[in-house]
Amino acid sequence: MNLALIASLLGACLFFGMLLFSEVGRRIGIARLTRDPEGLAKGAGAAEAAVFGLLGLIIAFTFSGAASRFEGRRHLITAEANAIGTAYLRIDLLPDDSQGELRELFRRYVNVRSVVYLDMKDQNATKVKLSEAEVLQRDIWTKALAACRRQEAPAQAAMLLLPALNEMIDITTTRAIATQNHPPLVVFLLLGALSLVGALLVGYDTSPNKDRSWLHMVVFAAIISLAVFVIVDLEFPRLGLIRIDAADQVLIELRKSMH
């Protein structure tokens, strides 16, 4: 089951759950009015303001964080392409007979890195690609180090190429960690709980109306559910509807430039 379907089901469950809680809140309000014709409880505005204020804060916090992480992951792809491109260009500093093999390893490496995260639904395939990339990293580093130690290699070769290779390798770890960087589960549980409580209060406040206020109930539930859906989708940009696959094009273009 893909994430888009899971997120849609969660959004739908939250939507209908909020409608249910709105109806429960309305019936609680009606029961209160039946016992006390004077009206609903007075002075509850402060409590309601606190609930809706916290709900708005949590939505803003999670949405902002998800959007920031989404953009961060896109920028990391560009940063990796730049790091690889810089290291590839600095191969020119090595002796001529060492360059051909290293360039071929770089081409294979970029081929792997450009597709390593394309199919995150298949975790086994992703792990295989990551392992293949690690093997190529070790080969590139070993051969580059050996070439830099040759007597005919210029002194600046090691000073310029090895740090570039180190940056190229380090950023793969940064990208791997970025794919696992999400808010704690308790944040999403709190968001869901506050949404349901908010719906309960909406139903309670509209209970004096003779007829159900479907407009308020449905619009409130739909907006909150849609916001939660978008937040979850942004958190997993390789699995849902909102994706960063297009950002991989920069690695594909880099591979094409490696003649």
Backbone as CSV, one residue per row, in Angstrom:
resi,resn,N_x,N_y,N_z,CA_x,CA_y,CA_z,C_x,C_y,C_z
1,MET,0.851,-1.194,0.000,0.000,0.000,0.000,0.887,1.244,0.000
2,ASN,0.698,2.150,-0.969,1.562,3.317,-1.042,1.133,4.398,-0.068
3,LEU,2.032,5.347,0.122,1.791,6.375,1.129,0.626,7.268,0.761
4,ALA,0.454,7.550,-0.547,-0.652,8.418,-0.965,-1.988,7.829,-0.528
5,LEU,-2.122,6.509,-0.662,-3.361,5.857,-0.256,-3.504,5.872,1.268
6,ILE,-2.393,5.612,1.964,-2.438,5.631,3.435,-2.797,7.018,3.937
7,ALA,-2.157,8.053,3.373,-2.446,9.427,3.789,-3.886,9.803,3.478
8,SER,-4.387,9.328,2.335,-5.781,9.609,1.969,-6.745,8.951,2.950
9,LEU,-6.438,7.710,3.330,-7.286,7.012,4.296,-7.255,7.690,5.659
10,LEU,-6.056,8.129,6.072,-5.948,8.837,7.353,-6.724,10.150,7.315
11,GLY,-6.616,10.862,6.176,-7.353,12.114,6.026,-8.850,11.887,6.049
12,ALA,-9.289,10.813,5.371,-10.715,10.501,5.348,-11.213,10.106,6.743
13,CYS,-10.410,9.310,7.443,-10.796,8.909,8.808,-10.885,10.129,9.722
14,LEU,-9.926,11.042,9.569,-9.951,12.250,10.390,-11.173,13.105,10.041
15,PHE,-11.479,13.203,8.759,-12.632,13.992,8.316,-13.931,13.463,8.928
16,PHE,-14.160,12.170,8.765,-15.404,11.591,9.287,-15.390,11.548,10.824
17,GLY,-14.207,11.375,11.393,-14.115,11.415,12.850,-14.476,12.788,13.390
18,MET,-14.048,13.840,12.693,-14.388,15.195,13.108,-15.886,15.463,12.953
19,LEU,-16.485,14.936,11.895,-17.937,15.086,11.738,-18.666,14.376,12.881
20,LEU,-18.168,13.189,13.219,-18.778,12.440,14.320,-18.652,13.210,15.636
21,PHE,-17.480,13.759,15.904,-17.276,14.502,17.143,-18.096,15.796,17.139
22,SER,-18.274,16.385,15.966,-19.132,17.574,15.886,-20.562,17.226,16.275
23,GLU,-21.029,16.081,15.819,-22.384,15.649,16.157,-22.485,15.323,17.652
24,VAL,-21.431,14.694,18.178,-21.422,14.404,19.614,-21.459,15.699,20.411
25,GLY,-20.656,16.683,19.993,-20.653,17.970,20.672,-22.000,18.662,20.588
26,ARG,-22.649,18.553,19.460,-23.977,19.164,19.300,-24.985,18.526,20.242
27,ARG,-24.941,17.207,20.351,-25.891,16.521,21.230,-25.614,16.829,22.706
28,ILE,-24.338,16.981,23.035,-24.010,17.381,24.406,-24.590,18.771,24.688
29,GLY,-24.450,19.669,23.714,-24.996,21.011,23.867,-26.510,21.004,23.985
30,ILE,-27.166,20.194,23.172,-28.629,20.097,23.236,-29.064,19.556,24.590
31,ALA,-28.351,18.551,25.089,-28.677,17.993,26.402,-28.507,19.041,27.491
32,ARG,-27.474,19.862,27.344,-27.252,20.929,28.333,-28.376,21.967,28.273
33,LEU,-28.793,22.306,27.060,-29.880,23.272,26.912,-31.196,22.722,27.456
34,THR,-31.379,21.426,27.340,-32.591,20.804,27.862,-32.635,20.910,29.385
35,ARG,-31.489,20.712,30.027,-31.421,20.803,31.480,-31.442,22.250,31.961
36,ASP,-30.825,23.145,31.156,-30.707,24.543,31.563,-31.098,25.446,30.395
37,PRO,-32.349,25.818,30.299,-32.816,26.650,29.179,-32.129,28.010,29.104
38,GLU,-31.383,28.400,30.150,-30.713,29.701,30.140,-29.613,29.746,29.084
39,GLY,-29.100,28.614,28.716,-28.058,28.599,27.685,-26.894,27.725,28.062
40,LEU,-25.894,27.729,27.192,-24.701,26.926,27.411,-23.834,27.540,28.491
41,ALA,-22.803,26.788,28.874,-21.917,27.248,29.948,-21.270,28.568,29.579
42,LYS,-21.247,29.483,30.528,-20.632,30.786,30.316,-19.148,30.714,30.689
43,GLY,-18.375,31.568,30.062,-16.949,31.647,30.372,-16.108,30.550,29.760
44,ALA,-16.687,29.807,28.804,-15.917,28.722,28.177,-15.067,29.233,27.026
45,GLY,-15.210,30.512,26.692,-14.472,31.060,25.550,-12.964,30.950,25.703
46,ALA,-12.460,31.139,26.926,-11.014,31.065,27.148,-10.485,29.661,26.872
47,ALA,-11.235,28.658,27.320,-10.818,27.271,27.079,-10.839,26.945,25.590
48,GLU,-11.886,27.393,24.897,-11.984,27.146,23.459,-10.871,27.870,22.703
49,ALA,-10.569,29.098,23.125,-9.491,29.846,22.477,-8.159,29.132,22.644
50,ALA,-7.949,28.550,23.819,-6.709,27.814,24.061,-6.607,26.590,23.161
51,VAL,-7.721,25.865,23.013,-7.719,24.650,22.173,-7.464,25.013,20.723
52,PHE,-8.226,25.990,20.201,-8.065,26.355,18.790,-6.733,27.059,18.538
53,GLY,-6.262,27.810,19.530,-4.955,28.436,19.385,-3.849,27.400,19.299
54,LEU,-3.925,26.379,20.171,-2.922,25.314,20.153,-3.022,24.499,18.865
55,LEU,-4.253,24.260,18.399,-4.441,23.536,17.141,-3.790,24.297,15.990
56,GLY,-4.033,25.598,15.926,-3.421,26.399,14.877,-1.903,26.407,14.968
57,LEU,-1.384,26.455,16.197,0.061,26.453,16.408,0.682,25.135,15.945
58,ILE,0.050,24.023,16.291,0.587,22.716,15.901,0.551,22.547,14.388
59,ILE,-0.541,22.983,13.757,-0.620,22.886,12.296,0.463,23.737,11.649
60,ALA,0.627,24.966,12.134,1.651,25.848,11.572,3.048,25.264,11.775
61,PHE,3.289,24.709,12.964,4.594,24.133,13.286,4.902,22.940,12.382
62,THR,3.969,22.014,12.283,4.215,20.807,11.486,4.284,21.111,9.995
63,PHE,3.431,22.038,9.529,3.445,22.376,8.104,4.743,23.088,7.733
64,SER,5.138,24.043,8.564,6.381,24.765,8.303,7.583,23.821,8.320
65,GLY,7.601,22.911,9.297,8.698,21.959,9.378,8.735,21.018,8.188
66,ALA,7.565,20.537,7.767,7.506,19.621,6.627,7.953,20.314,5.345
67,ALA,7.500,21.557,5.145,7.893,22.310,3.949,9.392,22.603,3.957
68,SER,9.933,22.918,5.136,11.365,23.196,5.244,12.192,21.948,4.945
69,ARG,11.763,20.808,5.464,12.492,19.568,5.200,12.370,19.171,3.728
70,PHE,11.217,19.436,3.126,11.025,19.144,1.697,12.029,19.928,0.854
71,GLU,12.130,21.229,1.110,13.074,22.065,0.374,14.510,21.668,0.681
72,GLY,14.770,21.308,1.945,16.116,20.892,2.312,16.566,19.656,1.553
73,ARG,15.669,18.708,1.366,16.017,17.494,0.629,16.295,17.804,-0.837
74,ARG,15.542,18.731,-1.406,15.805,19.138,-2.790,17.172,19.797,-2.910
75,HIS,17.503,20.670,-1.963,18.793,21.355,-2.011,19.954,20.385,-1.823
76,LEU,19.734,19.334,-1.039,20.796,18.350,-0.836,21.141,17.618,-2.140
77,ILE,20.149,17.385,-2.978,20.413,16.735,-4.266,21.299,17.633,-5.123
78,THR,20.977,18.922,-5.153,21.799,19.869,-5.907,23.200,19.958,-5.323
79,ALA,23.280,19.966,-3.982,24.591,20.031,-3.331,25.429,18.795,-3.658
80,GLU,24.796,17.627,-3.712,25.543,16.419,-4.053,26.028,16.475,-5.495
81,ALA,25.176,16.936,-6.400,25.587,17.059,-7.801,26.772,18.011,-7.930
82,ASN,26.736,19.115,-7.187,27.853,20.063,-7.234,29.135,19.440,-6.686
83,ALA,28.993,18.665,-5.596,30.173,18.030,-5.002,30.784,17.003,-5.952
84,ILE,29.926,16.212,-6.590,30.429,15.218,-7.545,31.080,15.908,-8.733
85,GLY,30.411,16.945,-9.243,30.955,17.668,-10.393,32.306,18.294,-10.104
86,THR,32.457,18.858,-8.907,33.736,19.460,-8.527,34.837,18.409,-8.452
87,ALA,34.542,17.281,-7.792,35.539,16.214,-7.686,35.897,15.657,-9.060
88,TYR,34.903,15.537,-9.928,35.150,14.997,-11.270,36.093,15.909,-12.051
89,LEU,35.874,17.206,-11.961,36.734,18.152,-12.677,38.175,18.113,-12.152
90,ARG,38.346,17.881,-10.866,39.686,17.891,-10.281,40.475,16.634,-10.575
91,ILE,39.846,15.662,-11.233,40.598,14.497,-11.700,41.661,14.940,-12.699
92,ASP,41.442,16.070,-13.358,42.412,16.585,-14.329,43.780,16.834,-13.702
93,LEU,43.824,16.969,-12.382,45.094,17.222,-11.704,45.962,15.974,-11.608
94,LEU,45.382,14.803,-11.820,46.116,13.547,-11.674,46.901,13.228,-12.942
95,PRO,47.857,12.335,-12.827,48.573,11.889,-14.033,47.596,11.342,-15.071
96,ASP,47.896,11.525,-16.335,46.966,11.176,-17.412,46.540,9.712,-17.381
97,ASP,47.476,8.810,-17.081,47.126,7.390,-17.126,46.255,6.955,-15.936
98,SER,46.045,7.848,-14.955,45.180,7.524,-13.816,43.766,8.047,-13.998
99,GLN,43.583,8.916,-14.953,42.308,9.605,-15.071,41.194,8.744,-15.666
100,GLY,41.517,7.931,-16.656,40.486,7.175,-17.370,39.679,6.252,-16.464
101,GLU,40.366,5.481,-15.625,39.675,4.543,-14.742,38.813,5.276,-13.716
102,LEU,39.342,6.375,-13.178,38.577,7.140,-12.208,37.336,7.766,-12.835
103,ARG,37.478,8.254,-14.037,36.316,8.852,-14.707,35.226,7.813,-14.947
104,GLU,35.627,6.601,-15.305,34.644,5.539,-15.509,33.950,5.177,-14.197
105,LEU,34.700,5.152,-13.103,34.095,4.894,-11.795,33.111,5.999,-11.424
106,PHE,33.451,7.235,-11.738,32.549,8.355,-11.463,31.252,8.210,-12.260
107,ARG,31.358,7.809,-13.514,30.146,7.642,-14.338,29.238,6.575,-13.733
108,ARG,29.824,5.469,-13.331,29.028,4.413,-12.706,28.424,4.891,-11.393
109,TYR,29.212,5.663,-10.655,28.735,6.174,-9.363,27.534,7.097,-9.538
110,VAL,27.609,8.001,-10.496,26.494,8.924,-10.732,25.269,8.164,-11.239
111,ASN,25.481,7.146,-12.057,24.353,6.325,-12.519,23.593,5.729,-11.338
112,VAL,24.336,5.258,-10.350,23.696,4.654,-9.171,23.037,5.713,-8.299
113,ARG,23.752,6.802,-8.008,23.226,7.823,-7.111,22.000,8.523,-7.682
114,SER,21.877,8.578,-8.988,20.738,9.279,-9.592,19.433,8.497,-9.460
115,VAL,19.520,7.202,-9.143,18.312,6.385,-9.051,18.154,5.713,-7.690
116,VAL,19.071,5.989,-6.768,19.075,5.230,-5.517,17.809,5.435,-4.699
117,TYR,17.191,6.627,-4.768,16.007,6.909,-3.961,14.716,6.970,-4.785
118,LEU,14.769,6.538,-6.027,13.579,6.661,-6.881,12.457,5.722,-6.473
119,ASP,12.799,4.570,-5.924,11.781,3.584,-5.551,11.898,3.261,-4.068
120,MET,11.479,4.225,-3.243,11.590,4.046,-1.792,10.606,3.009,-1.252
121,LYS,9.599,2.658,-2.053,8.649,1.630,-1.614,9.322,0.257,-1.530
122,ASP,10.365,0.056,-2.334,11.122,-1.195,-2.303,12.391,-0.961,-1.489
123,GLN,12.309,-1.186,-0.181,13.431,-0.910,0.700,14.639,-1.792,0.394
124,ASN,14.397,-3.021,-0.035,15.503,-3.925,-0.335,16.295,-3.426,-1.537
125,ALA,15.581,-2.968,-2.570,16.266,-2.446,-3.760,17.052,-1.187,-3.417
126,THR,16.491,-0.352,-2.557,17.192,0.869,-2.143,18.467,0.526,-1.389
127,LYS,18.411,-0.461,-0.502,19.592,-0.870,0.252,20.671,-1.422,-0.673
128,VAL,20.256,-2.162,-1.696,21.224,-2.707,-2.656,21.934,-1.578,-3.389
129,LYS,21.176,-0.579,-3.815,21.777,0.557,-4.523,22.704,1.354,-3.616
130,LEU,22.303,1.531,-2.359,23.167,2.239,-1.421,24.467,1.479,-1.192
131,SER,24.377,0.159,-1.089,25.575,-0.658,-0.906,26.483,-0.574,-2.129
132,GLU,25.875,-0.583,-3.306,26.659,-0.469,-4.537,27.374,0.880,-4.599
133,ALA,26.687,1.924,-4.188,27.301,3.257,-4.177,28.460,3.312,-3.192
134,GLU,28.325,2.653,-2.032,29.398,2.640,-1.040,30.631,1.927,-1.570
135,VAL,30.435,0.837,-2.303,31.563,0.112,-2.896,32.283,1.004,-3.896
136,LEU,31.521,1.707,-4.717,32.128,2.606,-5.701,32.860,3.761,-5.001
137,GLN,32.307,4.246,-3.897,32.994,5.300,-3.143,34.372,4.825,-2.678
138,ARG,34.412,3.616,-2.139,35.693,3.082,-1.650,36.689,2.915,-2.803
139,ASP,36.204,2.437,-3.934,37.088,2.267,-5.091,37.627,3.608,-5.576
140,ILE,36.734,4.594,-5.654,37.152,5.928,-6.107,38.187,6.509,-5.143
141,TRP,37.926,6.400,-3.852,38.836,6.964,-2.857,40.198,6.260,-2.906
142,THR,40.183,4.925,-2.993,41.433,4.157,-2.996,42.286,4.499,-4.210
143,LYS,41.644,4.545,-5.372,42.398,4.810,-6.610,42.852,6.268,-6.676
144,ALA,42.014,7.180,-6.190,42.412,8.591,-6.185,43.578,8.810,-5.220
145,LEU,43.546,8.161,-4.069,44.615,8.299,-3.094,45.927,7.744,-3.649
146,ALA,45.820,6.602,-4.321,47.029,6.010,-4.907,47.597,6.917,-5.995
147,ALA,46.737,7.512,-6.792,47.201,8.405,-7.863,47.846,9.662,-7.290
148,CYS,47.296,10.173,-6.190,47.859,11.381,-5.573,49.234,11.120,-4.972
149,ARG,49.513,9.873,-4.602,50.792,9.544,-3.977,51.898,9.285,-4.990
150,ARG,51.556,9.221,-6.246,52.575,8.985,-7.264,53.513,10.187,-7.346
151,GLN,54.771,9.919,-7.646,55.774,10.979,-7.666,55.469,12.050,-8.705
152,GLU,54.913,11.633,-9.840,54.660,12.598,-10.912,53.386,13.411,-10.688
153,ALA,52.611,13.052,-9.663,51.384,13.806,-9.367,51.744,15.144,-8.739
154,PRO,51.150,16.241,-9.197,51.441,17.557,-8.610,50.982,17.618,-7.158
155,ALA,51.639,18.460,-6.366,51.332,18.556,-4.937,49.900,19.003,-4.685
156,GLN,49.380,19.884,-5.555,48.023,20.400,-5.329,46.939,19.364,-5.628
157,ALA,47.306,18.242,-6.259,46.309,17.217,-6.577,45.658,16.693,-5.296
158,ALA,46.469,16.305,-4.326,45.928,15.787,-3.072,45.203,16.878,-2.293
159,MET,45.725,18.103,-2.332,45.138,19.210,-1.576,43.749,19.580,-2.093
160,LEU,43.529,19.413,-3.387,42.259,19.826,-3.983,41.305,18.662,-4.227
161,LEU,41.816,17.533,-4.676,40.940,16.420,-5.034,40.399,15.680,-3.821
162,LEU,41.248,15.368,-2.854,40.801,14.558,-1.717,39.723,15.251,-0.876
163,PRO,39.845,16.551,-0.562,38.738,17.198,0.145,37.435,17.196,-0.640
164,ALA,37.547,17.326,-1.973,36.334,17.287,-2.796,35.693,15.905,-2.745
165,LEU,36.526,14.867,-2.770,35.992,13.505,-2.656,35.367,13.277,-1.285
166,ASN,36.001,13.815,-0.261,35.469,13.669,1.089,34.090,14.326,1.202
167,GLU,33.939,15.507,0.623,32.634,16.174,0.636,31.604,15.378,-0.150
168,MET,32.006,14.821,-1.277,31.105,14.014,-2.102,30.598,12.799,-1.336
169,ILE,31.470,12.193,-0.551,31.097,11.001,0.218,30.250,11.379,1.430
170,ASP,30.637,12.452,2.109,29.920,12.854,3.324,28.464,13.220,3.051
171,ILE,28.213,13.840,1.909,26.855,14.317,1.646,25.883,13.155,1.434
172,THR,26.391,11.974,1.096,25.489,10.820,0.957,24.902,10.438,2.313
173,THR,25.715,10.572,3.370,25.200,10.311,4.719,24.178,11.357,5.116
174,THR,24.461,12.609,4.767,23.516,13.685,5.072,22.175,13.443,4.389
175,ARG,22.207,13.017,3.139,20.954,12.735,2.425,20.222,11.546,3.034
176,ALA,20.968,10.528,3.434,20.336,9.342,4.025,19.635,9.699,5.334
177,ILE,20.280,10.524,6.152,19.670,10.936,7.418,18.464,11.824,7.156
178,ALA,18.547,12.667,6.127,17.436,13.572,5.809,16.168,12.804,5.450
179,THR,16.309,11.629,4.840,15.126,10.842,4.492,14.424,10.280,5.724
180,GLN,15.146,10.212,6.845,14.577,9.660,8.080,14.204,10.731,9.091
181,ASN,14.391,11.985,8.725,14.153,13.091,9.649,12.691,13.515,9.606
182,HIS,11.922,13.143,10.632,10.504,13.472,10.720,10.166,13.871,12.161
183,PRO,9.062,14.583,12.356,8.651,14.924,13.728,8.305,13.649,14.512
184,PRO,8.405,13.697,15.834,7.997,12.529,16.637,6.520,12.197,16.412
185,LEU,6.187,10.928,16.561,4.817,10.477,16.357,3.833,11.203,17.264
186,VAL,4.299,11.565,18.466,3.405,12.231,19.422,2.882,13.555,18.875
187,VAL,3.643,14.211,18.002,3.192,15.476,17.418,1.963,15.235,16.535
188,PHE,2.002,14.170,15.733,0.862,13.862,14.873,-0.332,13.377,15.698
189,LEU,-0.064,12.638,16.771,-1.155,12.204,17.638,-1.819,13.400,18.311
190,LEU,-0.998,14.353,18.739,-1.541,15.567,19.342,-2.348,16.360,18.334
191,LEU,-1.870,16.425,17.109,-2.597,17.137,16.059,-3.955,16.498,15.800
192,GLY,-3.988,15.167,15.726,-5.254,14.480,15.525,-6.206,14.668,16.691
193,ALA,-5.671,14.583,17.920,-6.514,14.740,19.104,-7.094,16.147,19.187
194,LEU,-6.274,17.155,18.918,-6.760,18.536,18.951,-7.803,18.787,17.859
195,SER,-7.636,18.151,16.721,-8.614,18.302,15.638,-9.974,17.756,16.076
196,LEU,-9.965,16.605,16.711,-11.218,16.008,17.171,-11.857,16.830,18.291
197,VAL,-11.027,17.326,19.202,-11.551,18.163,20.282,-12.119,19.462,19.711
198,GLY,-11.426,20.024,18.735,-11.928,21.238,18.095,-13.268,21.011,17.431
199,ALA,-13.416,19.863,16.766,-14.697,19.538,16.134,-15.792,19.371,17.186
200,LEU,-15.442,18.792,18.319,-16.404,18.635,19.411,-16.903,20.005,19.887
201,LEU,-15.988,20.947,20.002,-16.360,22.287,20.462,-17.187,23.028,19.422
202,VAL,-16.889,22.811,18.145,-17.691,23.431,17.081,-19.130,22.932,17.154
203,GLY,-19.277,21.612,17.306,-20.625,21.058,17.427,-21.342,21.561,18.665
204,TYR,-20.615,21.696,19.754,-21.208,22.185,21.006,-21.676,23.634,20.849
205,ASP,-20.873,24.468,20.218,-21.215,25.881,20.064,-22.386,26.106,19.112
206,THR,-22.574,25.181,18.161,-23.676,25.346,17.203,-24.949,24.641,17.660
207,SER,-24.933,24.053,18.850,-26.110,23.313,19.325,-27.356,24.177,19.530
208,PRO,-27.241,25.486,19.835,-28.469,26.279,19.977,-29.247,26.431,18.673
209,ASN,-28.583,26.211,17.538,-29.288,26.321,16.255,-30.324,25.217,16.124
210,LYS,-31.453,25.552,15.547,-32.515,24.572,15.386,-32.081,23.445,14.458
211,ASP,-31.424,23.820,13.380,-30.938,22.826,12.421,-29.422,22.692,12.536
212,ARG,-28.931,21.550,12.102,-27.484,21.345,12.108,-26.817,22.331,11.153
213,SER,-25.691,22.862,11.579,-24.918,23.767,10.722,-23.901,22.953,9.939
214,TRP,-24.401,22.288,8.898,-23.525,21.407,8.123,-22.376,22.170,7.475
215,LEU,-22.630,23.402,7.083,-21.580,24.185,6.434,-20.365,24.323,7.349
216,HIS,-20.597,24.727,8.587,-19.489,24.903,9.520,-18.802,23.574,9.822
217,MET,-19.586,22.550,10.036,-19.029,21.249,10.402,-18.184,20.663,9.277
218,VAL,-18.751,20.682,8.063,-18.056,20.065,6.926,-16.825,20.872,6.530
219,VAL,-16.965,22.191,6.460,-15.825,23.028,6.060,-14.684,22.903,7.063
220,PHE,-15.004,22.955,8.349,-13.972,22.837,9.377,-13.259,21.489,9.280
221,ALA,-14.031,20.412,9.153,-13.435,19.072,9.065,-12.607,18.914,7.789
222,ALA,-13.102,19.459,6.672,-12.400,19.311,5.400,-11.081,20.065,5.405
223,ILE,-11.087,21.287,5.921,-9.862,22.095,5.922,-8.784,21.460,6.792
224,ILE,-9.160,21.041,7.985,-8.172,20.432,8.890,-7.649,19.120,8.315
225,SER,-8.544,18.301,7.773,-8.128,17.013,7.202,-7.193,17.211,6.014
226,LEU,-7.510,18.192,5.172,-6.651,18.468,4.019,-5.281,18.959,4.466
227,ALA,-5.254,19.797,5.483,-3.972,20.296,5.995,-3.115,19.144,6.523
228,VAL,-3.728,18.225,7.259,-2.988,17.074,7.789,-2.488,16.188,6.650
229,PHE,-3.318,15.997,5.626,-2.908,15.188,4.469,-1.681,15.786,3.794
230,VAL,-1.693,17.091,3.570,-0.571,17.758,2.902,0.691,17.666,3.754
231,ILE,0.547,17.816,5.064,1.703,17.725,5.954,2.352,16.338,5.863
232,VAL,1.526,15.292,5.936,2.057,13.922,5.857,2.705,13.680,4.501
233,ASP,2.084,14.185,3.427,2.617,13.985,2.082,3.956,14.695,1.913
234,LEU,4.087,15.879,2.480,5.352,16.614,2.396,6.469,15.909,3.156
235,GLU,6.117,15.220,4.219,7.117,14.547,5.037,7.753,13.360,4.305
236,PHE,7.050,12.798,3.316,7.558,11.626,2.589,7.515,11.913,1.089
237,PRO,8.425,12.775,0.597,8.342,13.241,-0.789,8.741,12.217,-1.844
238,ARG,9.110,11.027,-1.417,9.413,9.966,-2.382,8.289,8.935,-2.470
239,LEU,7.256,9.098,-1.637,6.229,8.067,-1.549,4.824,8.567,-1.860
240,GLY,4.559,9.848,-1.664,3.205,10.370,-1.810,2.959,11.049,-3.129
241,LEU,2.012,11.988,-3.112,1.659,12.723,-4.322,2.615,13.880,-4.584
242,ILE,3.093,14.521,-3.498,4.039,15.621,-3.621,5.439,15.016,-3.613
243,ARG,6.168,15.132,-4.736,7.423,14.403,-4.889,8.565,15.339,-5.267
244,ILE,9.784,14.865,-5.005,10.974,15.612,-5.400,11.771,14.856,-6.452
245,ASP,11.133,13.904,-7.125,11.832,13.120,-8.142,12.429,13.995,-9.230
246,ALA,11.749,15.106,-9.546,12.249,15.983,-10.611,13.617,16.560,-10.258
247,ALA,13.912,16.681,-8.962,15.205,17.227,-8.549,16.358,16.307,-8.934
248,ASP,16.071,15.017,-9.131,17.125,14.080,-9.528,17.641,14.372,-10.930
249,GLN,16.909,15.202,-11.670,17.322,15.523,-13.034,18.706,16.161,-13.054
250,VAL,19.064,16.872,-11.982,20.377,17.525,-11.953,21.497,16.488,-11.964
251,LEU,21.280,15.331,-11.322,22.273,14.255,-11.363,22.308,13.589,-12.733
252,ILE,21.138,13.460,-13.353,21.090,12.875,-14.699,21.806,13.773,-15.689
253,GLU,21.609,15.084,-15.576,22.304,16.021,-16.465,23.806,15.987,-16.209
254,LEU,24.190,15.829,-14.952,25.623,15.726,-14.647,26.219,14.502,-15.300
255,ARG,25.491,13.388,-15.256,26.005,12.167,-15.905,26.166,12.370,-17.407
256,LYS,25.258,13.076,-18.034,25.359,13.313,-19.473,26.568,14.158,-19.831
257,SER,26.967,15.000,-18.886,28.119,15.889,-19.148,29.450,15.180,-18.960
258,MET,29.432,13.962,-18.391,30.677,13.230,-18.149,31.041,12.419,-19.380
259,HIS,31.687,13.027,-20.318,32.047,12.336,-21.556,33.310,11.499,-21.361
